[in-house]
Amino acid sequence: MTNRQIVLERLPQGEKLAAEHFALASGERPVAGDGEVLLRTRYISLDAANRAWMQGATYRSALNAGQVMAGGGLAEVIESHVEHLKPGDLVFADAGWQEYAALPGKNLRKLPDLKPETHLLSVYGVAGLTAYFGLLECGQPRPGDTVVVSAAAGSVGSVVGQIAKIKGCRVVGIAGGEAKGRWLVDELGFDAAVDYKSPEFKRQLRAAVPEGIDVYFDNTGGDVFEACLFAMRNHGRIACCGAVSQYDGSAPPHGPRGVPGLIVTKRLTLRGFVVMDFADQNDRALSDLQAWVSSGQLKVQEDIIEGLENLPAALIGLLAGENRGKRMVRI
Amino acid sequence: MTNRQIVLERLPQGEKLAAEHFALASGERPVAGDGEVLLRTRYISLDAANRAWMQGATYRSALNAGQVMAGGGLAEVIESHVEHLKPGDLVFADAGWQEYAALPGKNLRKLPDLKPETHLLSVYGVAGLTAYFGLLECGQPRPGDTVVVSAAAGSVGSVVGQIAKIKGCRVVGIAGGEAKGRWLVDELGFDAAVDYKSPEFKRQLRAAVPEGIDVYFDNTGGDVFEACLFAMRNHGRIACCGAVSQYDGSAPPHGPRGVPGLIVTKRLTLRGFVVMDFADQNDRALSDLQAWVSSGQLKVQEDIIEGLENLPAALIGLLAGENRGKRMVRI
């Protein structure tokens, strides 16, 4: 009746996340009380946001040292004290990095029966919906637009670029290394890819968007954001989705002082978003995503790692850009 | 038949604008050719943007050393070679800092007959329309919202704050010095004012917006922008209108690296705008503005300086924050 867990033993302080910040622990299997369900974790989703939660309050409160590491995942209901869930149902739950969790049932919804079930964490999960709403609602792409997406080989970026192609845009992906770039172009149908690790990055970006950028989907912040900002066309839109370049290390070196001038002159619209803001439109999004996956227009890339004990290394590697597509750990 | 002019003798290079960058010159009175009108300047509008044009291309091409200083103003048609304008008509024209200019008539429109005519440069001119569209279209204020405006005692800011009051918002103005602050509160009806020159600025701002900012109308960029960004509420809107703190001196010290994280977490929308983008809605704007002025809800503050030779000092002073409301020079 044990419950293997990964505990966030120490918060990183202006340093890169490392294995020593985590510890494997053995807790007791929790008991589901009134209105609760007992969950058995199947897959834990790894996201750059996991690291951002360690920096302070975001759209959720900050993490504390000593707690089971927070994280969402796909879990199976094994005992239920609520009407709308029964053993065997799959849910997406903020269950943490552990094998078992007892959670209130009222915020959990039974997921559709869909194979492979990992798609519920990738293209039909937070990653796919983030790509969908961020690009279409915040980016407002039009056919013929040039769309640039950073962290393009990641779980969100790889879907953003493909949806932009479906919508008739010219798509440029920014990713680290030539291999990822070739994959974006050859396998996912991006029109071009630019390597942000190259010393020639800015020149390559300019060459890839000779007429400028209409929509920039920002997953990274930092230097990549800055380079794209200068390449925007008048009236361009920037969907601000994440700032992974700022998460793993010390505080960002620069403030926003220089921004507004360019935002005025180019009449840019910047809009930050969190995918939950669009929850009332999820049905439409999922129906579109499923149609595109069925027709082969949208390829699903998943990066599945085995074993709870490998969660820290999997997150550390994700922050270093190891993954392609949606990374998750099977428990 | 002379034409007194102020020439931009030397472009400032990373330094503050000073009298030595200008020279008084005596040109020849121009002759209006086919399709042109000869204009006699009455009032020249002074705007922080005049200085921005010296930094490089913006929404207009950069200024060059040796040219008559660029600037818009209220001018009287004294000779016309086009159908739609006749001697005595008033127009708003990009006529430069000079007594006479010959310009193509096709982009000029006869202004309404309205007293005092200076209102055509302030509340019914670019300043008033900028305030109107920037606040209402980009800021989307709702009754009860907290609206903050920087350069609040300036030609745009003083109108922004008053329109926000008309729309039922709580309004905080940011301006330099206590005297301006008192004027905003006592005369214009702002709810509070904060002095950005005070060492206590950030604390005062926080105290003035205990529940955070819903709409920030940014005229300044820089430290003031940064302070407001951190005080924004979730889903807040920032109308990016200008960056006067960045215009007069060396290049801005910081880039945008730190921005996107906050924009995401707070779900902010930033939108840059230039008033010409809304030209097709000018009639509605002017009708609203006139109704508010007539009813006394909107007070018009003008700051009129005499004499073409005082144009450089008037602009230099405006960049230093000398003015309240719309500054113009009578020729």
Chai-1 contact restraints between the chains, C-beta under 6 A:
chainA,res_idxA,chainB,res_idxB,connection_type,confidence,min_distance_angstrom,max_distance_angstrom,comment,restraint_id
A,T58,B,T265,contact,1.0,0.0,6.0,A-B,restraint_1
A,Y59,B,T265,contact,1.0,0.0,6.0,A-B,restraint_2
A,D218,B,P260,contact,1.0,0.0,6.0,A-B,restraint_3
A,G221,B,P260,contact,1.0,0.0,6.0,A-B,restraint_4
A,G222,B,R257,contact,1.0,0.0,6.0,A-B,restraint_5
A,F225,B,P260,contact,1.0,0.0,6.0,A-B,restraint_6
A,E226,B,G255,contact,1.0,0.0,6.0,A-B,restraint_7
A,E226,B,P256,contact,1.0,0.0,6.0,A-B,restraint_8
A,L229,B,P256,contact,1.0,0.0,6.0,A-B,restraint_9
A,C240,B,P260,contact,1.0,0.0,6.0,A-B,restraint_10
A,C240,B,I263,contact,1.0,0.0,6.0,A-B,restraint_11
A,C240,B,V264,contact,1.0,0.0,6.0,A-B,restraint_12
A,A243,B,P260,contact,1.0,0.0,6.0,A-B,restraint_13
A,A243,B,G261,contact,1.0,0.0,6.0,A-B,restraint_14
A,Q246,B,G261,contact,1.0,0.0,6.0,A-B,restraint_15
A,P252,B,R257,contact,1.0,0.0,6.0,A-B,restraint_16
A,P252,B,G258,contact,1.0,0.0,6.0,A-B,restraint_17
A,H254,B,H254,contact,1.0,0.0,6.0,A-B,restraint_18
A,H254,B,G255,contact,1.0,0.0,6.0,A-B,restraint_19
A,H254,B,R257,contact,1.0,0.0,6.0,A-B,restraint_20
A,H254,B,G258,contact,1.0,0.0,6.0,A-B,restraint_21
A,G255,B,E226,contact,1.0,0.0,6.0,A-B,restraint_22
A,G255,B,H254,contact,1.0,0.0,6.0,A-B,restraint_23
A,G255,B,G258,contact,1.0,0.0,6.0,A-B,restraint_24
A,P256,B,E226,contact,1.0,0.0,6.0,A-B,restraint_25
A,P256,B,L229,contact,1.0,0.0,6.0,A-B,restraint_26
A,P256,B,P256,contact,1.0,0.0,6.0,A-B,restraint_27
A,P256,B,G258,contact,1.0,0.0,6.0,A-B,restraint_28
A,P256,B,V259,contact,1.0,0.0,6.0,A-B,restraint_29
A,R257,B,G222,contact,1.0,0.0,6.0,A-B,restraint_30
A,R257,B,P252,contact,1.0,0.0,6.0,A-B,restraint_31
A,R257,B,H254,contact,1.0,0.0,6.0,A-B,restraint_32
A,G258,B,P252,contact,1.0,0.0,6.0,A-B,restraint_33
A,G258,B,H254,contact,1.0,0.0,6.0,A-B,restraint_34
A,G258,B,G255,contact,1.0,0.0,6.0,A-B,restraint_35
A,G258,B,P256,contact,1.0,0.0,6.0,A-B,restraint_36
A,V259,B,P256,contact,1.0,0.0,6.0,A-B,restraint_37
A,V259,B,V259,contact,1.0,0.0,6.0,A-B,restraint_38
A,P260,B,D218,contact,1.0,0.0,6.0,A-B,restraint_39
A,P260,B,G221,contact,1.0,0.0,6.0,A-B,restraint_40
A,P260,B,F225,contact,1.0,0.0,6.0,A-B,restraint_41
A,P260,B,C240,contact,1.0,0.0,6.0,A-B,restraint_42
A,P260,B,A243,contact,1.0,0.0,6.0,A-B,restraint_43
A,G261,B,A243,contact,1.0,0.0,6.0,A-B,restraint_44
A,G261,B,Q246,contact,1.0,0.0,6.0,A-B,restraint_45
A,I263,B,C240,contact,1.0,0.0,6.0,A-B,restraint_46
A,I263,B,L270,contact,1.0,0.0,6.0,A-B,restraint_47
A,I263,B,G272,contact,1.0,0.0,6.0,A-B,restraint_48
A,V264,B,C240,contact,1.0,0.0,6.0,A-B,restraint_49
A,V264,B,G272,contact,1.0,0.0,6.0,A-B,restraint_50
A,T265,B,T58,contact,1.0,0.0,6.0,A-B,restraint_51
A,T265,B,Y59,contact,1.0,0.0,6.0,A-B,restraint_52
A,R267,B,G272,contact,1.0,0.0,6.0,A-B,restraint_53
A,R267,B,F273,contact,1.0,0.0,6.0,A-B,restraint_54
A,L268,B,G272,contact,1.0,0.0,6.0,A-B,restraint_55
A,T269,B,R271,contact,1.0,0.0,6.0,A-B,restraint_56
A,L270,B,I263,contact,1.0,0.0,6.0,A-B,restraint_57
A,L270,B,L270,contact,1.0,0.0,6.0,A-B,restraint_58
A,R271,B,T269,contact,1.0,0.0,6.0,A-B,restraint_59
A,G272,B,I263,contact,1.0,0.0,6.0,A-B,restraint_60
A,G272,B,V264,contact,1.0,0.0,6.0,A-B,restraint_61
A,G272,B,R267,contact,1.0,0.0,6.0,A-B,restraint_62
A,G272,B,L268,contact,1.0,0.0,6.0,A-B,restraint_63
A,F273,B,R267,contact,1.0,0.0,6.0,A-B,restraint_64
